[in-house]
Amino acid sequence: MAWVWTGKQGQLVAKSVNIIVVGAGPVGLTAALALRARGLPVLVVEADADGRQRPGSRALFLHKEPLQILDRMAPGLAKQIGEAGVTWRGAEFTYANKLVYQRSFERSSYLNYGTSLPQVDTETILYKAALEAGVEFRWSFSVSTVQVGSEGVTLLNAEGERLVAPYVVAADGARSSVRKALGIPLQGSSSNTAYVIADVSSPTLDAWPLKLYFHYRHKSLAGRNLLILPFKGGWRFDLQCKADDDVEFLGSPEGCRAWLSDFNHGLADAEITWVSTYRFRQLVARDFTDDSGRILLCGEAAHLFAPFGGRGLNSGIVDADSAAVAIATAMSSTDPAVAKMATRHFAADRHEAAEFNKSVAASGLDRLSPPNVMAHAKRWAAAQLAPWVKSAGRWLSQGPTGVAHGRREDSGIY
């Protein structure tokens, strides 16, 4: 049972909540559903207010394996999310405007490939499912202090309100206040290369086949790389900037419109619904639990990957499900050693998965931004061979899709 103290009145109020999930994004909502599926009452606390509005498509692609996991928690959920998005019908890759590789997914559906939709739409569906499952929510609760004892975790906000529970799932994103309060660092590296990301809609794009498009060194973009992805309601354009680019200008509405028009004159009057800039970060938390094993880190609270290949959100869903399994096992045991072993197993397994995903993303990044002359030469040679050697084109395609090393053999998922 979780206990709630209101700091202003000093009153103790009991709440029938066993587990607290921090963060109401897709990973936090998944954790809540996974815990409810195992019979555990859940309270989700979120720093933002109820009804928050977040712009942009953000994490937009869900692979089939995470969809299957979600469906096991709430039968029919995969169908809801799958049909709310679009399934790509193929992929095309060019180098200097020449086709080097293509794939067809004409017979694909979300059941055997995945679906593409804005993150806010995924969250809306998961939130509704969570309410139907009996998950409770506490909005506008920003965690400022975390205290861990032998029997549970206390979360405090700036107003002095306290929430106490035996286990906490921290799914509060890249700037996780819970992870920071625990002093668990993120380890890895960040890229100096800047990217501009934009959500775009246009009659021109309406006529395009629903495919992933990736252009290495596009001539109309002065040799920059460009990724284009369809999602329900629009298209994402992801431009890789050069070292001497004015990133602020390219990431402005005016600058974005300029390079869109350079790429395709039919996009000169396109509607740009969201534009932002970012740099790749390849970071993994030193540990996925605190020393007591009572706080479990999931999603971007635990790891940050380059977005190509969709490994961030998809692995976060697996994190959340694995955390629920560990907590359910711990809660059912009367032996503290067995309980701690369950959460430590979660930490070890998901840390291994995160390092694997980081290495896959890094391999792809080396093709997008070759780190040395030899890597540049290898990419150029692959592009020259691609019309005759299919494996060379496939190798190039693995840069933006991030699947160079496949998946972990032991689980088949991220």
C-alpha positions as CSV (number, residue, x, y, z in Angstrom):
1,M,0.0,0.0,0.0
2,A,1.2,3.5,-0.8
3,W,0.8,6.3,1.7
4,V,0.2,9.9,0.9
5,W,1.1,12.8,3.2
6,T,-0.1,16.3,2.4
7,G,2.6,18.6,3.6
8,K,0.4,21.7,4.3
9,Q,-2.0,19.9,6.7
10,G,0.4,17.2,7.9
11,Q,-2.4,14.7,7.4
12,L,-1.7,11.0,6.6
13,V,-4.1,9.6,4.0
14,A,-4.0,6.0,2.9
15,K,-4.3,5.1,-0.7
16,S,-4.8,1.6,-2.0
17,V,-1.9,1.8,-4.4
18,N,1.0,-0.7,-4.3
19,I,3.3,0.6,-7.1
20,I,4.1,4.1,-8.2
21,V,5.1,4.8,-11.8
22,V,6.8,8.2,-12.4
23,G,6.0,9.5,-15.9
24,A,2.8,9.4,-18.0
25,G,4.6,9.0,-21.4
26,P,4.2,5.8,-23.5
27,V,6.8,3.9,-21.4
28,G,5.2,4.9,-18.1
29,L,1.7,4.0,-19.3
30,T,3.0,0.7,-20.6
31,A,4.5,-0.1,-17.1
32,A,1.2,0.8,-15.5
33,L,-0.7,-1.5,-17.8
34,A,1.8,-4.3,-17.3
35,L,1.5,-4.0,-13.5
36,R,-2.3,-4.0,-13.7
37,A,-2.2,-7.1,-15.9
38,R,-0.4,-8.8,-13.1
39,G,-3.0,-7.8,-10.5
40,L,-1.1,-4.9,-8.9
41,P,-2.8,-1.6,-8.2
42,V,-0.9,1.4,-9.7
43,L,-0.6,5.1,-9.3
44,V,1.0,7.1,-12.1
45,V,2.5,10.5,-11.1
46,E,3.3,13.1,-13.8
47,A,5.0,16.4,-13.5
48,D,2.8,18.0,-16.2
49,A,-0.8,19.0,-15.8
50,D,-3.7,16.9,-17.0
51,G,-4.5,17.5,-20.6
52,R,-1.0,18.6,-21.5
53,Q,-0.3,19.5,-25.1
54,R,3.0,18.3,-26.6
55,P,3.9,19.2,-30.2
56,G,5.5,17.0,-32.9
57,S,5.4,13.4,-34.0
58,R,8.3,12.4,-31.7
59,A,8.7,8.7,-31.2
60,L,6.5,7.5,-34.0
61,F,7.2,3.9,-34.9
62,L,6.2,0.8,-33.0
63,H,7.6,-2.5,-34.2
64,K,5.5,-5.7,-34.1
65,E,7.2,-7.2,-31.0
66,P,6.3,-4.3,-28.7
67,L,2.8,-4.3,-30.1
68,Q,2.5,-8.0,-29.2
69,I,3.7,-7.2,-25.7
70,L,1.0,-4.5,-25.3
71,D,-1.6,-6.9,-26.6
72,R,-0.8,-9.4,-23.9
73,M,-1.4,-6.7,-21.3
74,A,-4.7,-5.6,-22.8
75,P,-6.1,-7.8,-25.6
76,G,-7.1,-5.7,-28.6
77,L,-4.6,-2.9,-27.8
78,A,-2.3,-3.8,-30.7
79,K,-5.2,-3.6,-33.1
80,Q,-6.2,-0.1,-31.7
81,I,-2.7,1.2,-32.1
82,G,-1.9,-0.6,-35.3
83,E,-5.0,0.7,-37.1
84,A,-4.5,4.2,-35.7
85,G,-1.2,4.4,-37.6
86,V,0.1,3.6,-41.1
87,T,2.2,0.7,-42.2
88,W,5.0,1.5,-44.6
89,R,4.8,-0.3,-48.0
90,G,8.5,-0.3,-48.7
91,A,11.8,1.5,-48.4
92,E,14.1,3.2,-50.9
93,F,17.7,4.3,-50.5
94,T,19.7,6.5,-52.8
95,Y,23.3,7.7,-52.9
96,A,24.0,10.9,-54.8
97,N,20.4,10.7,-56.2
98,K,21.0,7.1,-57.6
99,L,18.9,4.2,-56.3
100,V,21.1,1.8,-54.4
101,Y,18.6,-0.4,-52.6
102,Q,14.9,-0.9,-52.2
103,R,12.5,-3.2,-50.4
104,S,8.8,-3.9,-50.8
105,F,6.4,-4.4,-47.8
106,E,3.3,-4.6,-50.0
107,R,1.8,-7.4,-48.0
108,S,2.8,-6.1,-44.6
109,S,0.4,-5.0,-41.9
110,Y,1.0,-3.8,-38.3
111,L,0.8,-7.5,-37.3
112,N,4.0,-8.5,-39.1
113,Y,5.9,-5.2,-39.4
114,G,4.6,-2.4,-37.2
115,T,2.8,0.9,-37.4
116,S,3.7,4.6,-37.6
117,L,1.8,7.3,-35.7
118,P,2.5,10.4,-33.6
119,Q,3.6,9.7,-30.1
120,V,0.7,11.7,-28.7
121,D,-1.8,9.4,-30.5
122,T,0.0,6.3,-28.9
123,E,-0.2,8.0,-25.5
124,T,-3.9,8.8,-25.9
125,I,-4.7,5.1,-26.7
126,L,-2.5,3.8,-23.8
127,Y,-4.0,6.4,-21.4
128,K,-7.6,5.3,-22.2
129,A,-6.5,1.6,-21.7
130,A,-4.9,2.5,-18.4
131,L,-8.0,4.2,-17.1
132,E,-10.1,1.2,-18.1
133,A,-7.6,-1.1,-16.3
134,G,-8.1,0.9,-13.1
135,V,-4.8,2.8,-13.1
136,E,-4.9,6.0,-10.9
137,F,-3.2,9.2,-11.9
138,R,-1.7,12.1,-10.0
139,W,-1.0,15.1,-12.3
140,S,1.3,18.1,-11.6
141,F,3.4,16.1,-9.1
142,S,7.1,16.9,-9.8
143,V,9.4,14.7,-7.9
144,S,12.1,16.7,-6.2
145,T,13.5,14.3,-3.6
146,V,13.8,10.5,-3.5
147,Q,14.3,8.6,-0.2
148,V,14.9,4.8,-0.2
149,G,14.4,2.7,2.9
150,S,14.5,-1.0,3.6
151,E,10.8,-1.4,3.1
152,G,10.0,1.2,0.4
153,V,10.5,4.4,-1.5
154,T,9.4,7.9,-0.6
155,L,8.9,10.5,-3.3
156,L,8.6,14.2,-2.3
157,N,7.6,17.2,-4.4
158,A,8.5,20.9,-3.7
159,E,5.3,21.5,-1.8
160,G,6.2,18.8,0.8
161,E,3.7,16.2,-0.4
162,R,5.0,12.6,0.0
163,L,4.2,9.4,-1.8
164,V,5.4,6.1,-0.4
165,A,5.4,2.7,-2.0
166,P,7.3,-0.5,-1.9
167,Y,8.5,-0.2,-5.5
168,V,8.8,2.6,-8.0
169,V,9.1,2.5,-11.8
170,A,11.0,5.6,-13.1
171,A,9.9,6.3,-16.6
172,D,10.2,10.1,-16.4
173,G,12.3,10.6,-19.6
174,A,15.8,11.8,-20.5
175,R,15.9,14.4,-17.8
176,S,14.7,11.9,-15.2
177,S,14.4,13.6,-11.8
178,V,14.3,10.2,-10.1
179,R,17.6,9.0,-11.8
180,K,19.3,12.3,-10.9
181,A,18.1,12.1,-7.3
182,L,19.6,8.6,-7.1
183,G,22.9,9.8,-8.5
184,I,23.0,7.3,-11.3
185,P,24.9,8.7,-14.2
186,L,24.3,8.2,-17.9
187,Q,27.4,6.8,-19.6
188,G,28.4,7.1,-23.2
189,S,28.9,9.7,-25.9
190,S,27.1,12.4,-27.8
191,S,27.4,13.4,-31.5
192,N,28.6,16.8,-32.6
193,T,26.5,16.4,-35.8
194,A,23.2,18.4,-35.7
195,Y,19.9,17.3,-37.2
196,V,16.8,19.2,-38.1
197,I,13.6,17.3,-37.8
198,A,10.3,18.6,-39.2
199,D,6.7,17.3,-39.5
200,V,5.4,18.2,-42.9
201,S,2.1,17.9,-44.9
202,S,1.5,18.7,-48.5
203,P,-0.6,17.7,-51.5
204,T,2.7,16.7,-53.1
205,L,3.4,14.2,-50.3
206,D,-0.2,12.9,-50.4
207,A,0.7,11.4,-53.8
208,W,3.8,9.6,-52.6
209,P,3.8,5.9,-51.8
210,L,3.9,5.2,-48.0
211,K,7.6,4.3,-47.9
212,L,10.7,5.1,-45.9
213,Y,13.1,7.1,-48.0
214,F,16.7,7.8,-47.3
215,H,19.0,9.9,-49.4
216,Y,22.8,9.7,-48.9
217,R,24.5,12.9,-50.1
218,H,21.5,14.3,-52.0
219,K,22.7,16.7,-54.7
220,S,19.9,19.2,-54.3
221,L,20.8,19.5,-50.6
222,A,24.5,20.2,-51.1
223,G,25.4,16.6,-50.3
224,R,23.5,16.4,-47.0
225,N,21.7,13.2,-45.9
226,L,17.9,13.2,-45.6
227,L,15.5,10.7,-44.0
228,I,11.8,10.8,-44.8
229,L,9.2,8.8,-43.0
230,P,5.4,8.7,-43.3
231,F,3.2,8.6,-40.3
232,K,-0.6,8.9,-39.7
233,G,-1.3,12.6,-40.5
234,G,2.0,13.6,-42.1
235,W,5.6,13.0,-43.0
236,R,8.8,13.4,-41.0
237,F,11.8,15.0,-42.6
238,D,15.1,14.5,-40.8
239,L,18.0,16.5,-42.3
240,Q,21.6,15.8,-41.3
241,C,23.5,19.1,-41.1
242,K,27.1,19.7,-42.1
243,A,29.7,20.8,-39.5
244,D,29.7,24.5,-40.8
245,D,25.9,24.8,-41.2
246,D,23.8,27.5,-39.6
247,V,21.7,25.0,-37.6
248,E,19.6,27.7,-36.1
249,F,18.5,28.9,-39.5
250,L,18.0,25.5,-41.0
251,G,15.8,24.6,-38.0
252,S,13.7,27.7,-38.3
253,P,10.4,27.7,-40.3
254,E,12.0,29.9,-43.0
255,G,15.1,27.8,-43.2
256,C,13.2,24.5,-43.2
257,R,11.0,25.7,-46.0
258,A,14.1,26.7,-48.0
259,W,15.7,23.3,-47.9
260,L,12.4,21.5,-48.4
261,S,12.0,23.5,-51.6
262,D,15.5,22.8,-52.7
263,F,14.8,19.1,-52.2
264,N,11.5,19.1,-54.1
265,H,9.9,22.3,-55.5
266,G,6.5,20.8,-54.9
267,L,7.2,21.3,-51.2
268,A,7.7,25.1,-51.4
269,D,4.2,25.7,-49.9
270,A,4.2,22.6,-47.6
271,E,2.7,23.0,-44.2
272,I,5.3,22.6,-41.5
273,T,3.5,21.7,-38.3
274,W,6.6,21.2,-36.1
275,V,10.3,21.7,-36.5
276,S,13.1,21.1,-34.0
277,T,16.8,20.4,-33.9
278,Y,18.7,17.7,-32.0
279,R,22.1,15.8,-31.7
280,F,22.4,12.1,-31.2
281,R,23.1,10.9,-27.7
282,Q,24.3,7.3,-27.1
283,L,23.9,7.0,-23.3
284,V,23.1,4.1,-20.9
285,A,22.5,4.4,-17.2
286,R,25.3,2.9,-15.1
287,D,22.6,0.8,-13.4
288,F,18.9,0.3,-14.0
289,T,18.0,0.0,-10.3
290,D,19.1,1.7,-7.1
291,D,21.2,-0.3,-4.6
292,S,18.1,-1.6,-2.8
293,G,16.5,-2.8,-6.0
294,R,13.3,-0.9,-5.2
295,I,13.4,1.7,-8.0
296,L,13.6,0.4,-11.6
297,L,14.6,2.7,-14.5
298,C,12.8,2.3,-17.8
299,G,12.9,4.0,-21.2
300,E,14.8,7.2,-21.6
301,A,15.3,7.4,-17.9
302,A,17.6,4.5,-18.5
303,H,19.0,5.0,-22.0
304,L,19.2,7.3,-24.9
305,F,19.8,6.1,-28.5
306,A,20.1,7.6,-31.9
307,P,16.5,7.5,-33.2
308,F,17.1,5.6,-36.4
309,G,15.6,2.2,-36.1
310,G,13.1,3.2,-33.4
311,R,15.0,1.4,-30.6
312,G,14.3,4.0,-28.0
313,L,10.6,3.7,-27.5
314,N,10.4,0.0,-28.6
315,S,13.1,-1.0,-26.1
316,G,11.4,1.2,-23.5
317,I,8.2,-0.9,-23.8
318,V,10.2,-4.0,-23.2
319,D,11.8,-2.3,-20.2
320,A,8.4,-1.5,-18.8
321,D,7.1,-5.1,-19.2
322,S,10.2,-6.6,-17.7
323,A,10.0,-4.2,-14.8
324,A,6.5,-5.3,-14.1
325,V,7.5,-9.0,-14.2
326,A,10.3,-8.2,-11.7
327,I,8.1,-6.3,-9.3
328,A,5.3,-8.9,-9.4
329,T,7.9,-11.5,-8.6
330,A,9.3,-9.5,-5.8
331,M,5.9,-8.6,-4.3
332,S,4.9,-12.3,-4.3
333,S,7.9,-13.4,-2.3
334,T,8.3,-13.3,1.4
335,D,12.1,-13.7,1.1
336,P,13.8,-10.3,0.7
337,A,16.8,-11.9,-1.0
338,V,14.5,-13.4,-3.7
339,A,12.7,-10.1,-4.2
340,K,16.0,-8.3,-4.7
341,M,17.2,-11.0,-7.0
342,A,14.2,-10.4,-9.2
343,T,14.8,-6.7,-9.6
344,R,18.6,-7.2,-10.0
345,H,17.9,-9.7,-12.8
346,F,15.8,-7.0,-14.5
347,A,18.6,-4.5,-14.2
348,A,21.2,-6.8,-15.6
349,D,19.1,-8.1,-18.5
350,R,17.8,-4.6,-19.6
351,H,21.3,-3.1,-19.2
352,E,22.6,-5.7,-21.5
353,A,19.8,-5.0,-24.0
354,A,20.5,-1.3,-23.8
355,E,24.2,-1.8,-24.5
356,F,23.3,-4.0,-27.5
357,N,20.9,-1.4,-28.8
358,K,23.5,1.3,-28.4
359,S,26.0,-0.7,-30.4
360,V,23.5,-1.3,-33.2
361,A,22.7,2.4,-33.3
362,A,26.4,3.3,-33.3
363,S,27.0,1.0,-36.3
364,G,24.3,2.8,-38.2
365,L,25.7,6.2,-37.3
366,D,29.1,5.2,-38.7
367,R,27.4,4.9,-42.1
368,L,25.6,8.2,-41.8
369,S,28.6,10.1,-40.5
370,P,31.8,8.1,-41.4
371,P,34.3,8.8,-38.6
372,N,37.4,8.5,-40.8
373,V,38.7,8.4,-44.4
374,M,38.5,4.6,-44.6
375,A,34.9,4.6,-43.4
376,H,34.1,7.2,-46.1
377,A,35.8,5.1,-48.7
378,K,33.9,2.0,-47.6
379,R,30.5,3.8,-47.9
380,W,31.4,5.2,-51.3
381,A,32.5,1.7,-52.5
382,A,29.3,0.2,-51.3
383,A,27.3,2.7,-53.2
384,Q,29.3,2.0,-56.4
385,L,28.8,-1.8,-56.0
386,A,25.1,-1.6,-55.0
387,P,23.6,-1.8,-58.5
388,W,25.3,-5.2,-59.0
389,V,25.9,-6.5,-55.4
390,K,22.7,-6.6,-53.4
391,S,24.5,-7.0,-50.1
392,A,26.3,-3.7,-50.6
393,G,23.0,-1.9,-51.0
394,R,21.6,-3.8,-48.0
395,W,24.6,-2.6,-46.0
396,L,23.9,1.0,-46.9
397,S,20.2,0.6,-45.9
398,Q,21.2,-0.5,-42.4
399,G,22.6,3.0,-41.6
400,P,19.2,4.8,-41.2
401,T,17.3,1.6,-40.1
402,G,19.8,0.6,-37.5
403,V,19.5,-3.1,-37.9
404,A,23.1,-3.9,-38.7
405,H,23.5,-6.6,-36.0
406,G,20.0,-7.9,-35.9
407,R,18.4,-8.6,-32.5
408,R,19.5,-10.3,-29.3
409,E,19.4,-14.0,-29.9
410,D,18.2,-14.9,-26.5
411,S,14.9,-12.9,-26.6
412,G,14.2,-11.9,-30.2
413,I,13.2,-8.5,-29.0
414,Y,14.9,-5.2,-28.2
